[in-house]
Amino acid sequence: MKNFYKRLTTAVSFLTVLPLPCSAAHIVDSADLARSFSFFPVAGLIIGAVCLIPMWILHTVMPPLLGAVLIATLLVLLTRGLHLDGLADLADGVGGGYTPERRLAIMKDSRIGTFGSVAVVLAMLFKVAGLHALIVANCWPPIILTPVFSRLAMVFTAYKSPYARPEGGLGKPFLEHMSTHEPLLAAAFACAFGLVVAPGLTLPYLAAVVFCATVFRLLGRHWLGGITGDVLGATNEVGEIFLFTLSACIVPFL
């Protein structure tokens, strides 16, 4: 139980700004970082709930577009913009470099470029548009489930993927000690949450996540020679966009 809680708090502390009791007192090693992958969907559930609750309370008095902007903003604030930063870095690297080495060098630069700026703006626009459609339709389950399954996409992308930077980086300890147990448990958590909240969405969301993870695994190897923390962040952002867009398109049938 102690290890369970330790890995849960590690996942929540890494992926969100939300502190859990005693999380700061735990000494975390590389193995704990890798094991925390199992709980990424749990962290996503917490993020989704924090985003959904105020909107569910205020939706009768708040215009849908404003509500969509509120949720999109909360998604950024709750994660410190960590995943958006990864998307921006990857876009700058791929857009500005022609070799894996050059792309990785660009991605390491803390400054954001044109490609990264455009990627962030488009990501926010897609999210707001998808959320707006869901709020107008009073369709709430995708708002809480999308952060769950987008983080499952990160787990699937990381599993058995080589790390692109020889010198190491933020994502290397996660990847090096990851076993089959982590994606299986993460998938079990995500599917359990999906079956409880919206059974009809679980299978389409799982298929979308597998597709998204497969694409980023292939592109990561092609563009960079492997995976980095930025690739995982970009996977989460594109996963959220994909799931919000999918939900908005099928909302008449939900």
C-alpha positions as a printed Julia matrix, in Angstrom:
254×3 Matrix{Float64}:
   0.0    0.0     0.0
   2.91   2.34    0.8
   4.44   1.82   -2.66
   1.02   2.22   -4.27
   0.53   5.61   -2.63
   4.12   6.67   -3.33
   3.76   6.01   -7.05
   0.36   7.66   -7.17
   1.7   10.82   -5.53
   4.71  10.75   -7.84
   2.43  10.7   -10.9
   0.14  13.43   -9.57
   3.05  15.63   -8.43
   4.84  15.26  -11.76
   1.81  15.81  -14.0
  -0.07  18.45  -12.0
   0.35  21.36   -9.62
  -1.83  19.57   -7.07
   0.1   18.44   -3.97
  -0.96  15.27   -2.19
  -0.34  14.74    1.55
   3.2   13.5     2.26
   4.15  13.54   -1.42
   7.06  15.91   -0.79
   8.5   13.63    1.91
   8.96  10.65   -0.38
  12.38   9.93   -1.83
  11.8    9.0    -5.47
  14.26   6.97   -7.54
  14.25   6.06  -11.23
  12.25   2.89  -10.63
   9.54   4.86   -8.81
   9.36   7.3   -11.71
   8.84   4.44  -14.13
   6.27   2.73  -11.9
   4.33   5.99  -11.64
   3.36   5.54  -15.3
   0.69   3.13  -14.05
  -1.06   6.03  -12.35
  -0.97   8.57  -15.16
  -4.67   7.92  -15.96
  -5.5    8.45  -12.28
  -3.79  11.84  -12.43
  -5.79  12.49  -15.6
  -9.02  11.65  -13.76
  -8.17  14.21  -11.06
  -7.44  16.83  -13.73
 -10.68  16.05  -15.54
 -12.71  16.26  -12.34
 -11.18  19.59  -11.34
 -12.0   20.94  -14.82
 -15.52  19.54  -14.92
 -16.85  20.45  -11.47
 -16.78  24.28  -11.78
 -18.17  24.13  -15.31
 -20.94  21.76  -14.31
 -21.9   24.18  -11.52
 -21.64  27.34  -13.63
 -22.91  26.16  -17.02
 -26.43  27.49  -16.45
 -25.14  31.05  -16.0
 -21.92  30.99  -18.04
 -21.97  31.24  -21.86
 -20.72  27.99  -23.48
 -17.8   29.65  -25.26
 -16.59  31.26  -22.06
 -16.94  27.92  -20.3
 -14.87  26.22  -22.99
 -12.12  28.8   -22.54
 -12.3   28.28  -18.76
 -11.77  24.53  -19.07
  -8.96  24.92  -21.62
  -7.29  27.38  -19.26
  -7.63  25.02  -16.31
  -6.02  22.25  -18.35
  -3.01  24.51  -18.83
  -2.84  25.79  -15.24
  -3.27  22.37  -13.63
  -0.34  20.98  -15.63
   1.89  24.07  -15.47
   1.73  24.11  -19.27
   4.16  21.17  -19.21
   2.62  19.29  -22.12
   2.02  22.41  -24.21
   5.69  23.23  -23.78
   6.55  19.78  -25.1
   4.29  20.31  -28.12
   5.89  23.7   -28.83
   9.43  22.3   -28.51
   8.65  19.37  -30.81
   7.03  21.64  -33.41
  10.04  23.98  -33.37
  12.47  21.08  -33.65
  10.68  19.33  -36.49
   9.89  22.55  -38.3
  13.36  24.05  -37.97
  15.71  21.07  -38.23
  16.54  18.57  -40.95
  18.47  15.97  -38.96
  17.68  14.27  -35.63
  20.69  15.96  -34.01
  19.65  19.43  -35.16
  16.02  18.87  -34.14
  17.07  17.76  -30.66
  19.32  20.8   -30.33
  16.47  23.15  -31.29
  14.11  21.41  -28.86
  16.57  22.02  -26.03
  16.42  25.78  -26.6
  14.14  27.38  -24.01
  12.93  29.99  -26.48
   9.77  29.36  -28.46
   9.82  29.81  -32.23
   7.26  30.35  -34.95
   6.38  26.68  -35.35
   5.95  26.23  -31.63
   3.79  29.34  -31.3
   1.51  28.23  -34.12
   1.23  24.74  -32.64
   0.18  26.09  -29.23
  -2.38  28.48  -30.71
  -3.9   25.79  -32.91
  -3.99  23.33  -30.0
  -5.9   25.78  -27.83
  -8.31  26.64  -30.65
  -9.09  22.99  -31.31
  -9.65  22.32  -27.61
 -11.92  25.33  -27.13
 -13.95  24.44  -30.24
 -14.39  20.83  -29.11
 -15.25  21.81  -25.54
 -17.74  24.39  -26.77
 -19.6   21.74  -28.78
 -19.71  19.43  -25.75
 -20.96  22.14  -23.38
 -23.68  23.24  -25.8
 -24.85  19.61  -26.0
 -24.65  19.16  -22.2
 -22.31  16.23  -22.83
 -20.05  16.06  -19.78
 -18.35  12.61  -19.74
 -15.74  13.48  -22.42
 -14.51  16.39  -20.32
 -13.54  14.12  -17.45
 -12.42  11.15  -19.56
 -10.27  12.94  -22.14
  -7.45  13.78  -19.68
  -7.56  10.15  -18.5
  -7.08   8.61  -21.93
  -4.66  11.26  -23.24
  -2.32  10.34  -20.41
  -2.76   6.68  -21.26
  -1.49   7.65  -24.73
   1.73   8.89  -23.09
   2.17   5.55  -21.35
   1.68   3.6   -24.58
   4.08   5.92  -26.43
   6.77   5.49  -23.8
   6.57   1.7   -23.53
   9.66   0.02  -25.01
  10.61   3.22  -26.86
  14.3    4.2   -27.03
  15.34   7.5   -25.51
  16.54   9.9   -28.19
  19.16  11.89  -26.25
  22.39  10.0   -25.54
  23.22  12.38  -22.7
  19.9   11.73  -20.95
  17.07  14.05  -19.99
  13.78  14.41  -18.13
  12.12  11.4   -19.71
  15.02   8.94  -19.59
  14.44   7.56  -16.03
  10.8    6.91  -16.95
  11.64   4.92  -20.05
  14.63   2.92  -18.79
  12.84   1.19  -15.91
   9.42   0.75  -17.49
   8.03  -2.8   -17.66
   4.93  -4.39  -19.21
   3.17  -3.98  -15.88
   2.87  -0.2   -16.23
   0.92   0.06  -19.53
  -1.31  -2.85  -18.54
  -2.25  -1.31  -15.19
  -2.63   2.14  -16.75
  -4.97   0.7   -19.4
  -6.94  -1.1   -16.69
  -7.38   2.15  -14.74
  -8.43   4.1   -17.83
 -10.89   1.47  -19.04
 -12.37   1.07  -15.55
 -12.95   4.82  -15.31
 -14.4    4.83  -18.82
 -16.81   1.99  -18.1
 -18.06   3.74  -14.97
 -18.41   7.22  -16.48
 -19.4    6.49  -20.11
 -19.29   2.84  -21.26
 -20.05   3.76  -24.86
 -16.95   5.96  -25.11
 -14.44   3.51  -23.67
 -13.72   1.44  -26.78
 -13.58   4.42  -29.22
 -11.3    6.29  -26.81
  -9.02   3.28  -26.37
  -8.78   2.84  -30.15
  -8.0    6.54  -30.58
  -5.3    6.37  -27.92
  -3.63   3.34  -29.49
  -3.66   5.09  -32.87
  -2.23   8.31  -31.43
   0.5    6.48  -29.5
   1.46   4.41  -32.53
   1.81   7.53  -34.67
   4.03   9.3   -32.14
   6.18   6.22  -31.58
   6.81   6.01  -35.33
   7.31   9.75  -35.81
   9.56   9.99  -32.76
  11.89   7.38  -34.2
  11.78   8.94  -37.65
  12.27  12.54  -36.55
  14.54  12.14  -33.51
  15.73   8.57  -33.36
  13.6    7.89  -30.29
  11.37   9.46  -27.66
  11.93  12.45  -25.36
   9.88  14.11  -22.65
   8.78  16.67  -25.22
   7.42  13.9   -27.46
   5.41  12.55  -24.54
   4.05  16.02  -23.79
   3.1   16.49  -27.43
   1.42  13.07  -27.39
  -0.78  14.2   -24.51
  -1.73  17.46  -26.23
  -2.54  15.84  -29.57
  -4.38  13.08  -27.71
  -6.58  15.64  -25.95
  -7.26  17.42  -29.23
  -8.07  14.12  -30.95
 -10.44  12.99  -28.2
 -12.23  16.34  -27.81
 -12.64  16.54  -31.59
 -13.88  12.94  -31.81
 -16.34  13.55  -28.98
 -17.64  16.75  -30.56
 -18.18  14.99  -33.89
 -20.09  12.05  -32.39
 -21.96  14.03  -29.73
 -25.3   13.78  -31.65
 -25.06   9.99  -31.27
 -24.08   9.89  -27.58
